[in-house]
C-alpha cells in the first residue's frame, strides 16, 4: 500500500518499518514516528470527524495540542479513550481508532440535517427553541439533542489501565522544550540547581522541528540533541504541565506508554501525574497560530500554515498538491516557500495586508486581498478571493488552504498562575504582563518570535533564576532588542455568505458572536456561556482571541477593554484515572478493622460503613431476611443475652490535674463530683449550642479519665478537645491521647449477661449490688488485664468489656460458645430506639439543641460550658423548634421511611408546611410493630396528636407519642 | 496548593493542614454578660478582608499543633506564622 501524500525523503519517521492501523474500519499503513493524523494525511484521508452541533465534515487543522476538530475514540472496547486529538496520538502497529459524533458513518451522516435546519440551532438555541410544549423538553427534546450533539461516548467498563502519582521538588521547572525552554534549562542546570524540563511532545525542539532552521553553524535538530546531551536537567518528554497552582505548585501528566499497543502496555502505568513544587518556573510553551475567520473556514483541507510546515518537516507529509496560503503574518511566507520546495504548487499567497517585509521568493502574492469563502463539497476544491483595488472576486482551484492569522502566545499556565495578561496591539493578542508568582515567560509564549531572541531570552532567564536562588553561574547577556512586530490586519468580520467559524470544536460562528452581542451579552464571560465559545476539550486554544476580537469590533471597543475569559486547568484533558492514581477501589480509603472482624466475616455478617469502619450490621442465618435476623437478635438480647462488637467506639485517654475542670467546660453536665471508678453520660455542644457528640466518660484515676465518643466522630472530637486546649485554655494542664485501637470493646447485654460473663472474670464481683450501674471495675477477663463498665445502651443488664485489642477475640468466642447471641449495629439501633436513646447523626444534624431532645436535666445551670450561652439565644428558645418525639404508625405493620416528612395533611397544594421529619424507624420485636423517632415542631406538647408521615413510598397516618417505648421505669437495668 | 510554614515542622503542603478561621477571637470570659447581639457577633461574624488576614491553622497530619498566620487573601502570600497566644505581628509592609 502506498501513501500518496508521503514525501520521498525527510521527516522524523522510520521508513524501514511499516505500521498497520485502522481508522473507522479501514486499514492503512503508517510509519514509526507518525501520529494518527500524519499517517492518515499521508494516506490522503481528509475527513476526520463530524462537528459538535451541525455535524459538518471536519478535517485536521493543526499539528498539536490545539487541534479542535480531529478528535477520535482510541481503541474501542476495554481500553477505549474518548476524544483524543489525532494530532497527538503516536502511531503503533495494530492501532484502532474511530471518529466521533457521526451516525451512521463519517461519510454519510444523518445528523448533518441539523446543518440544513441550522436556523433552529443558533447559539443559545436551547434557551429559545424546542421549548413547547414544556413537558417535551425532558422527555423528547433534551434526550434527542444530547444524542445528536457531543463528542465520543465515555467507556462504560472499568479502566484496565493503572496510573501513578509522584511528588517532586526542584529549583527550576522549565515548561516547554522548544529553543527558549531548552536554552533556559541548559543555562540553569549549568549551575548546581536542580532543573526539570518538560515538553508535551515525544521530541524536544518545539518549532525547531517544524522548519529547516540553523543556530550558529549547527542545524536546529543537532543543536537540540547537543544541548540536551550536555545538560544535567531532568528532561521529561510526553509530559504536559496542565495546571499551575498556588506557591509554584505545577501538575504534570507524563504519558508513559504512548505509542504502545494495549498488550505492550501491560504492567506499566499509562500515565504518571507529577506534583511538582518548584522554587522558580520558566514558562516556554510557545504559541498557537490563529485561524482566519471566513465562510467555510472549517472545510476539510483548510489548515493552519504552521501545521502544513510541521507535517512536512516532522512527518514528511505534504498535506495537499496545490495550495492557497492566506497570510496575516510573515511566518506564512516561510511555510509557503517550504511547500513549494517540497514539490507542492502554491496557487496564490493571499496577503490580507497591503505590504509585507517577508521574502516573497517568486511566490504569486496577492496583497490587500481577502478570502470570501472556501469552495468544495466535503473537502476543499478551491477558494473565492476578493482583491482590494477593484473589489472584484476570483476563484482559485486548490486542494489545500493554509491560513495564518498571527500567533497567540500559549498564556494558559501563566494566566492560571494569576499573572496579568496585557493586550499587545502589534501582535493583536494577549501576552504575559506582570507575574503573580516566582515565574517568567520566555520565547514565543512571551510574544517573542525571533529565534536568536528566544534562545537568548531563555538562557538569560534560566541563569538569572539560578543566581537568584544562590547558585553560581555565569551571567548571560540580555537578549537583543526584538524585531518590530509584524503589522497585522485586525481580523475583520467576514464578508461572504455561509458559516464562518470562530470556535471549530463548539460550532460557534462569527454570526453567533454577533447574535450574542445583539442579545445583550456584553462581557466575554457571558459570550462564552451563551455561545459555548472556548469550552470543551480544547478550551478555545484556537478560538478565544478571534472570538473576543469580533466581540470587541462589534461593540466598538478595543479588545483590551473586552478582556478575556479565565484560563482554567487542565491545559489539555487529563483522564480521571490519572487524577485518581492508585487511590481507587480498596485503596480509595482505608478500612479499619476490629479485633473481631475476621470472625464477623467468617460468620456471614452483613456490614455497614461507619466512618472508616465496616461494622457488622446483622448476622443472617438460614435464609433469614434482614428483618427476621434483626428481630431474632433483638429477642435474644431482651430475653437472654447478646454480644456486640463495640470496638469502634472512640476512646480518648484524658489526663492531668485540670482534667475535671476541662470536662466541665466541654460537657453540658457537671464532672467535678464524679468519683474514681464512676461513669457518666456526657453531652458535648458546639459553641452555637447544637449537639456535637455524646458518650460515656469514666474517671479511671485521680487525674485521669477515659472518654468514649461515637464511632464516626472520634477523630473530630479529639481535634475539638485539642483545639480548645491549645488555642483557648493553654493554662489547663490536660493531655489527650487516642486509645481507640488500644482497647477493643465487647458489650454483653441481656438478663443472662452476668451468668455468661462470670466464668471469664477472675477478680471482679459482677453482682449488681456490688457493681452498680454507671461504674467501672478493673480486673482480669479471659486472663487479660481489662476493664468492665456498667453501661446500657439497650436498657438491659449490660457489661461493656474493654480488653487489649489482641485479647478480645478469645473472650468473644468464649461468650458465644456459652450461648451469647452476636448482634449487630441494626439490632443495637432498634434496642436503643425502643429506649428513646438518641444517636448523634440520626436524631441530631447540627441544628438540634439538648433542649430539643428533652435533655434539660443534662444541662447544668451552675457552671459555664461550651455552647451554654447559645441555649439562651431567642432562636434556641422558640416554642416551635423541632423536638424529639416518638411516632407510632396507625397501621402497626408499617415501618416508616427514615427521612419521611411530617405534615399536617398529605397531598395539599404546595408549598406544604413541613412539621418535621422521621430520624430513626424500625420494626420492634418487643412491641411487634413498627415505631419511629422524629423531630417535630413543638412536638413535646403534641403527644397524642395524629399527623402524617409523607415519603416517596406513600403517606402514613401516625400518632405522636413519648419517645421512650420500652421499660420506661428502667426496671431491667440490673437484670 | 499552598505551601505553609509550620512553626514546628517547617514548610509543608496545604493538604497536611486544617484551616481554623480568623485568629485572635477570644472566648468571652463571662458569656452571660453579653447581649444576644454581642454573643452572635462572637459566634458568627468574621472579618473577610481583601488583603492580610490573621488566621488559625493546625498541622493535622504533622505535629497536630495550632498556630497563627498572616496570609494575604489575594496573593496567598504568608507574611508571618506565629504561636498561639502571641500578639499579631506588624505586617512587613502596609498591604491592602
Interface residues (C-beta under 8 A of the other chain):
Chain A: X245 X246 X247 X249 X277 X418 X436 X687 X688 X719 X722 X723 X726 X727 X728 X730 X864 X868 X869 X870 X872 X873 X874
Chain B: X1 X2 X3 X13 X14 X18 X20 X26 X27 X28 X31 X32 X34 X36 X39 X40 X43 X56 X58 X60 X64 X65 X66 X75 X76 X84 X85
